[in-house]
Amino acid sequence: MTPTIWIKGGEFALRDIVSVPDAVDFLEGWPLDKRNPFFYLAEQALQGAINGSIPIDQAREAFETFCNEAGILVGEPLNE
């Protein structure tokens, strides 16, 4: 996944997601009670990218959509 996807990693922290495995790791830690259809679509898309059944760009789009819907997607930091 390039370029980096920036997400809120806490109240005042940012986290960078730089690869499909990074995104999968992030989703694995997502609270069970906050998982919704966007979560499951992103999860399936990332697994599809890993096994080669869908392009990485589509998996990235699904992950970004999940992050946007969850309210954690941010633009690039100004100092980057």
DRENMIKE-189277 format. One record per atom (N, C-alpha, C, CB): residue number from 1; atom name; x, y, z. Coordinates in steps of 0.001 Angstrom, whole numbers. Atoms other than C-alpha are relative to their C-alpha. Glycine has a CB too. Example, Ala and Ser with C-alpha at 12.3 -4.5 7.8 and 13.67 -1.06 7.14 Angstrom:
BEGIN
num 1	atome N	u 890	v -1190	w 0 $
num 1	atome CA	u 12300	v -4500	w 7800 $
num 1	atome C	u 900	v 1200	w 0 $
num 1	atome CB	u -992	v 27	w 1246 $
num 2	atome N	u -820	v -1190	w -60 $
num 2	atome CA	u 13670	v -1060	w 7140 $
num 2	atome C	u -770	v 1090	w 730 $
num 2	atome CB	u 414	v 462	w -1415 $
***
This chain:
BEGIN
num 1	atome N	u 857	v -1183	w 0 $
num 1	atome CA	u 0	v 0	w 0 $
num 1	atome C	u 892	v 1233	w 0 $
num 1	atome CB	u -969	v 6	w 1231 $
num 2	atome N	u -709	v -1274	w 10 $
num 2	atome CA	u 1593	v 3238	w -1068 $
num 2	atome C	u -889	v 1020	w -661 $
num 2	atome CB	u 1368	v -106	w -730 $
num 3	atome N	u -733	v -567	w -1136 $
num 3	atome CA	u 1446	v 6042	w -232 $
num 3	atome C	u -638	v -389	w 1336 $
num 3	atome CB	u 62	v 1524	w -121 $
num 4	atome N	u 425	v 304	w -1359 $
num 4	atome CA	u 1016	v 5799	w 3501 $
num 4	atome C	u -1421	v 492	w 262 $
num 4	atome CB	u 963	v 623	w 1004 $
num 5	atome N	u 1320	v -418	w -487 $
num 5	atome CA	u -2491	v 5914	w 4984 $
num 5	atome C	u 202	v 431	w 1445 $
num 5	atome CB	u -1088	v -1165	w -124 $
num 6	atome N	u -115	v -511	w -1363 $
num 6	atome CA	u -2612	v 8058	w 8129 $
num 6	atome C	u -1337	v -105	w 694 $
num 6	atome CB	u 498	v 1457	w 7 $
num 7	atome N	u 1218	v 145	w -794 $
num 7	atome CA	u -5153	v 7242	w 10817 $
num 7	atome C	u 262	v 473	w 1422 $
num 7	atome CB	u -495	v -1469	w -3 $
num 8	atome N	u -112	v -381	w -1405 $
num 8	atome CA	u -5854	v 8430	w 14322 $
num 8	atome C	u 311	v -1250	w 802 $
num 8	atome CB	u -1307	v 689	w 514 $
num 9	atome N	u -408	v 1138	w -806 $
num 9	atome CA	u -4063	v 6103	w 16698 $
num 9	atome C	u -329	v 179	w 1461 $
num 9	atome CB	u 1463	v -241	w -155 $
num 10	atome N	u 367	v -349	w -1360 $
num 10	atome CA	u -5440	v 7685	w 19837 $
num 10	atome C	u -454	v 1442	w -15 $
num 10	atome CB	u 1182	v -219	w 997 $
num 11	atome N	u 540	v -1355	w -43 $
num 11	atome CA	u -6706	v 11029	w 21022 $
num 11	atome C	u 916	v 1017	w -683 $
num 11	atome CB	u -236	v 412	w 1437 $
num 12	atome N	u -937	v -968	w 566 $
num 12	atome CA	u -3529	v 12896	w 20006 $
num 12	atome C	u 1093	v -640	w -838 $
num 12	atome CB	u 624	v 800	w 1097 $
num 13	atome N	u -1044	v 717	w 725 $
num 13	atome CA	u -1556	v 10286	w 18079 $
num 13	atome C	u -450	v -336	w -1414 $
num 13	atome CB	u 387	v -1275	w 744 $
num 14	atome N	u 251	v 469	w 1358 $
num 14	atome CA	u -1273	v 9348	w 14423 $
num 14	atome C	u 704	v -1333	w -177 $
num 14	atome CB	u 485	v 1037	w -1064 $
num 15	atome N	u -615	v 1285	w 328 $
num 15	atome CA	u -534	v 5909	w 13083 $
num 15	atome C	u 80	v -94	w -1514 $
num 15	atome CB	u -810	v -1207	w 606 $
num 16	atome N	u -145	v 164	w 1440 $
num 16	atome CA	u 801	v 5158	w 9641 $
num 16	atome C	u -181	v -1471	w -369 $
num 16	atome CB	u 1381	v 518	w -478 $
num 17	atome N	u 227	v 1338	w 554 $
num 17	atome CA	u -340	v 2157	w 7648 $
num 17	atome C	u 718	v -15	w -1343 $
num 17	atome CB	u -1560	v -344	w -150 $
num 18	atome N	u -846	v -32	w 1194 $
num 18	atome CA	u 2254	v 1333	w 5007 $
num 18	atome C	u -87	v -1256	w -862 $
num 18	atome CB	u 1418	v 213	w 405 $
num 19	atome N	u 76	v 1246	w 768 $
num 19	atome CA	u 1335	v -2173	w 3851 $
num 19	atome C	u -1304	v -730	w 316 $
num 19	atome CB	u 1218	v -911	w 308 $
num 20	atome N	u 1178	v 838	w -254 $
num 20	atome CA	u -1432	v -4729	w 3607 $
num 20	atome C	u 117	v -693	w 1357 $
num 20	atome CB	u -171	v -1051	w -1123 $
num 21	atome N	u -101	v 611	w -1337 $
num 21	atome CA	u -56	v -6628	w 6633 $
num 21	atome C	u -215	v 1003	w 1142 $
num 21	atome CB	u 1361	v -655	w 159 $
num 22	atome N	u 266	v -1029	w -1016 $
num 22	atome CA	u -67	v -3345	w 8620 $
num 22	atome C	u -1498	v 205	w 181 $
num 22	atome CB	u 673	v 1333	w -387 $
num 23	atome N	u 1447	v -221	w -61 $
num 23	atome CA	u -3725	v -2828	w 7744 $
num 23	atome C	u -703	v -1186	w 654 $
num 23	atome CB	u -567	v 239	w -1409 $
num 24	atome N	u 584	v 1203	w -607 $
num 24	atome CA	u -4582	v -6429	w 8672 $
num 24	atome C	u 241	v 5	w 1504 $
num 24	atome CB	u 594	v -1285	w -636 $
num 25	atome N	u -313	v -67	w -1433 $
num 25	atome CA	u -2804	v -6033	w 12023 $
num 25	atome C	u -888	v 1019	w 707 $
num 25	atome CB	u 1481	v 358	w 210 $
num 26	atome N	u 849	v -1027	w -599 $
num 26	atome CA	u -4737	v -2846	w 12686 $
num 26	atome C	u -1426	v -519	w 175 $
num 26	atome CB	u 3	v 1275	w -864 $
num 27	atome N	u 1379	v 501	w -78 $
num 27	atome CA	u -8080	v -4494	w 11900 $
num 27	atome C	u -140	v -1086	w 1060 $
num 27	atome CB	u -447	v -543	w -1358 $
num 28	atome N	u 71	v 1059	w -1010 $
num 28	atome CA	u -7276	v -7458	w 14146 $
num 28	atome C	u -187	v 575	w 1402 $
num 28	atome CB	u 1264	v -860	w -44 $
num 29	atome N	u 133	v -635	w -1301 $
num 29	atome CA	u -7096	v -5036	w 17066 $
num 29	atome C	u -1243	v 854	w 169 $
num 29	atome CB	u 1182	v 828	w 255 $
num 30	atome N	u 1199	v -833	w -59 $
num 30	atome CA	u -10355	v -3262	w 16245 $
num 30	atome C	u -1017	v -637	w 954 $
num 30	atome CB	u -617	v 185	w -1419 $
num 31	atome N	u 941	v 561	w -984 $
num 31	atome CA	u -12924	v -3666	w 19058 $
num 31	atome C	u -1157	v -764	w -656 $
num 31	atome CB	u -563	v 1119	w 873 $
num 32	atome N	u 1077	v 836	w 545 $
num 32	atome CA	u -15474	v -6414	w 18426 $
num 32	atome C	u -1319	v 741	w -67 $
num 32	atome CB	u -166	v -1252	w 835 $
num 33	atome N	u 1295	v -686	w -38 $
num 33	atome CA	u -18388	v -4175	w 19399 $
num 33	atome C	u -83	v 1183	w -963 $
num 33	atome CB	u -278	v 478	w 1403 $
num 34	atome N	u 13	v -1098	w 971 $
num 34	atome CA	u -17370	v -1561	w 16801 $
num 34	atome C	u 145	v -502	w -1437 $
num 34	atome CB	u 1118	v 987	w 315 $
num 35	atome N	u -124	v 562	w 1352 $
num 35	atome CA	u -17121	v -3928	w 13837 $
num 35	atome C	u -1347	v 115	w -714 $
num 35	atome CB	u 475	v -1495	w 51 $
num 36	atome N	u 1207	v -233	w 795 $
num 36	atome CA	u -19618	v -3076	w 11108 $
num 36	atome C	u 233	v -520	w -1417 $
num 36	atome CB	u -378	v 1517	w -19 $
num 37	atome N	u -206	v 498	w 1366 $
num 37	atome CA	u -20134	v -3924	w 7432 $
num 37	atome C	u 1246	v 564	w -681 $
num 37	atome CB	u -1204	v 321	w -838 $
num 38	atome N	u -1208	v -574	w 599 $
num 38	atome CA	u -17321	v -1531	w 6417 $
num 38	atome C	u 1248	v -720	w 501 $
num 38	atome CB	u 94	v 1503	w 312 $
num 39	atome N	u -1112	v 765	w -568 $
num 39	atome CA	u -14962	v -3392	w 8754 $
num 39	atome C	u 146	v -1323	w -755 $
num 39	atome CB	u -221	v -257	w 1523 $
num 40	atome N	u -64	v 1325	w 625 $
num 40	atome CA	u -15865	v -6766	w 7246 $
num 40	atome C	u 354	v 80	w -1481 $
num 40	atome CB	u -1328	v -722	w 171 $
num 41	atome N	u -393	v -172	w 1404 $
num 41	atome CA	u -15574	v -5478	w 3670 $
num 41	atome C	u 1498	v 263	w -115 $
num 41	atome CB	u -790	v 1155	w -644 $
num 42	atome N	u -1433	v -278	w 16 $
num 42	atome CA	u -12117	v -4087	w 4425 $
num 42	atome C	u 793	v -1256	w 319 $
num 42	atome CB	u 345	v 1112	w 996 $
num 43	atome N	u -680	v 1239	w -386 $
num 43	atome CA	u -11093	v -7319	w 6132 $
num 43	atome C	u 46	v -984	w -1169 $
num 43	atome CB	u -705	v -646	w 1208 $
num 44	atome N	u 53	v 928	w 1134 $
num 44	atome CA	u -12226	v -9410	w 3151 $
num 44	atome C	u 869	v 487	w -1158 $
num 44	atome CB	u -1447	v -180	w -473 $
num 45	atome N	u -802	v -559	w 1089 $
num 45	atome CA	u -10581	v -7047	w 667 $
num 45	atome C	u 1491	v -186	w 268 $
num 45	atome CB	u -321	v 1489	w -191 $
num 46	atome N	u -1412	v 180	w -331 $
num 46	atome CA	u -7258	v -7178	w 2489 $
num 46	atome C	u 422	v -1457	w -136 $
num 46	atome CB	u 280	v 494	w 1416 $
num 47	atome N	u -308	v 1418	w 173 $
num 47	atome CA	u -7369	v -10975	w 2618 $
num 47	atome C	u 59	v -353	w -1485 $
num 47	atome CB	u -1049	v -876	w 720 $
num 48	atome N	u -29	v 221	w 1445 $
num 48	atome CA	u -8157	v -10939	w -1106 $
num 48	atome C	u 1288	v 507	w -633 $
num 48	atome CB	u -1189	v 673	w -653 $
num 49	atome N	u -1265	v -527	w 514 $
num 49	atome CA	u -5105	v -8772	w -1758 $
num 49	atome C	u 1157	v -925	w 376 $
num 49	atome CB	u 255	v 1424	w 542 $
num 50	atome N	u -1055	v 918	w -437 $
num 50	atome CA	u -2948	v -11166	w 259 $
num 50	atome C	u 32	v -1256	w -863 $
num 50	atome CB	u -199	v -380	w 1469 $
num 51	atome N	u 14	v 1236	w 792 $
num 51	atome CA	u -4112	v -14204	w -1705 $
num 51	atome C	u -27	v 253	w -1507 $
num 51	atome CB	u -1195	v -841	w 386 $
num 52	atome N	u -103	v -339	w 1412 $
num 52	atome CA	u -4007	v -12334	w -5011 $
num 52	atome C	u -1298	v 1	w -775 $
num 52	atome CB	u 911	v -923	w -638 $
num 53	atome N	u 1274	v 46	w 726 $
num 53	atome CA	u -7708	v -12480	w -5817 $
num 53	atome C	u -556	v 1387	w -333 $
num 53	atome CB	u -1020	v -765	w 812 $
num 54	atome N	u 388	v -1360	w 382 $
num 54	atome CA	u -8141	v -8684	w -5901 $
num 54	atome C	u 1240	v 892	w 16 $
num 54	atome CB	u -1101	v 562	w 960 $
num 55	atome N	u -1151	v -914	w 22 $
num 55	atome CA	u -5776	v -5802	w -6700 $
num 55	atome C	u 177	v 723	w 1351 $
num 55	atome CB	u -171	v 1037	w -1134 $
num 56	atome N	u -302	v -712	w -1243 $
num 56	atome CA	u -4057	v -4068	w -3788 $
num 56	atome C	u -716	v 1347	w 44 $
num 56	atome CB	u 1516	v 203	w 147 $
num 57	atome N	u 682	v -1299	w 25 $
num 57	atome CA	u -5586	v -748	w -4908 $
num 57	atome C	u -1439	v -111	w 486 $
num 57	atome CB	u 24	v 584	w -1412 $
num 58	atome N	u 1377	v 190	w -466 $
num 58	atome CA	u -9085	v -2133	w -4309 $
num 58	atome C	u -40	v -260	w 1500 $
num 58	atome CB	u -664	v -1161	w -750 $
num 59	atome N	u -73	v 256	w -1439 $
num 59	atome CA	u -8077	v -3401	w -867 $
num 59	atome C	u 277	v 1301	w 741 $
num 59	atome CB	u 1092	v -1050	w 321 $
num 60	atome N	u -310	v -1299	w -607 $
num 60	atome CA	u -6604	v 7	w -62 $
num 60	atome C	u -1250	v 860	w 61 $
num 60	atome CB	u 1110	v 725	w -792 $
num 61	atome N	u 1228	v -801	w 38 $
num 61	atome CA	u -9827	v 1704	w -1122 $
num 61	atome C	u -999	v -477	w 1052 $
num 61	atome CB	u -636	v -62	w -1398 $
num 62	atome N	u 916	v 549	w -1006 $
num 62	atome CA	u -11895	v -620	w 1076 $
num 62	atome C	u 469	v 354	w 1407 $
num 62	atome CB	u -117	v -1531	w -149 $
num 63	atome N	u -535	v -344	w -1318 $
num 63	atome CA	u -9577	v 1	w 4042 $
num 63	atome C	u -183	v 1489	w 285 $
num 63	atome CB	u 1490	v -381	w 92 $
num 64	atome N	u 193	v -1435	w -184 $
num 64	atome CA	u -9676	v 3772	w 3525 $
num 64	atome C	u -1470	v 330	w 260 $
num 64	atome CB	u 503	v 766	w -1228 $
num 65	atome N	u 1429	v -219	w -220 $
num 65	atome CA	u -13478	v 3647	w 3318 $
num 65	atome C	u -374	v -374	w 1428 $
num 65	atome CB	u -840	v -814	w -1006 $
num 66	atome N	u 246	v 399	w -1384 $
num 66	atome CA	u -13603	v 1733	w 6603 $
num 66	atome C	u 512	v 1073	w 960 $
num 66	atome CB	u 672	v -1356	w 301 $
num 67	atome N	u -596	v -1004	w -890 $
num 67	atome CA	u -11252	v 4257	w 8247 $
num 67	atome C	u -784	v 1302	w -33 $
num 67	atome CB	u 1458	v 263	w -387 $
num 68	atome N	u 796	v -1224	w 127 $
num 68	atome CA	u -13271	v 7181	w 6912 $
num 68	atome C	u -1324	v -132	w 750 $
num 68	atome CB	u -262	v 321	w -1484 $
num 69	atome N	u 1282	v 229	w -678 $
num 69	atome CA	u -16562	v 5702	w 8145 $
num 69	atome C	u 169	v -92	w 1512 $
num 69	atome CB	u -654	v -1276	w -523 $
num 70	atome N	u -271	v 112	w -1436 $
num 70	atome CA	u -14967	v 4999	w 11538 $
num 70	atome C	u 459	v 1332	w 591 $
num 70	atome CB	u 1058	v -1073	w 256 $
num 71	atome N	u -417	v -1314	w -470 $
num 71	atome CA	u -13849	v 8635	w 11737 $
num 71	atome C	u 1468	v 71	w 407 $
num 71	atome CB	u -848	v 404	w 1153 $
num 72	atome N	u -1417	v 15	w -392 $
num 72	atome CA	u -10149	v 7785	w 12009 $
num 72	atome C	u 949	v 333	w -1146 $
num 72	atome CB	u 357	v -1353	w 558 $
num 73	atome N	u -854	v -317	w 1139 $
num 73	atome CA	u -8861	v 8624	w 8513 $
num 73	atome C	u 388	v 1472	w 69 $
num 73	atome CB	u -716	v -325	w -1346 $
num 74	atome N	u -473	v -1384	w 10 $
num 74	atome CA	u -6704	v 11759	w 8415 $
num 74	atome C	u 877	v 214	w -1216 $
num 74	atome CB	u 774	v 339	w 1300 $
num 75	atome N	u -920	v -326	w 1079 $
num 75	atome CA	u -4712	v 13561	w 5760 $
num 75	atome C	u 1421	v -160	w 483 $
num 75	atome CB	u -238	v 1425	w -518 $
num 76	atome N	u -1408	v 112	w -373 $
num 76	atome CA	u -944	v 13479	w 5714 $
num 76	atome C	u 364	v 1086	w 996 $
num 76	atome CB	u 904	v 87	w -1243 $
num 77	atome N	u -460	v -1030	w -931 $
num 77	atome CA	u 725	v 15285	w 8601 $
num 77	atome C	u 725	v 1107	w -750 $
num 77	atome CB	u 920	v -608	w 1072 $
num 78	atome N	u -600	v -1134	w 665 $
num 78	atome CA	u 1962	v 18751	w 7678 $
num 78	atome C	u 1517	v -69	w -82 $
num 78	atome CB	u -399	v 1242	w 694 $
num 79	atome N	u -1458	v 76	w -3 $
num 79	atome CA	u 5558	v 17905	w 8544 $
num 79	atome C	u 543	v -1114	w -873 $
num 79	atome CB	u 494	v -184	w 1396 $
num 80	atome N	u -455	v 1083	w 876 $
num 80	atome CA	u 5723	v 15012	w 6094 $
num 80	atome C	u 425	v 561	w -1323 $
num 80	atome CB	u -1093	v -1054	w -198 $
***
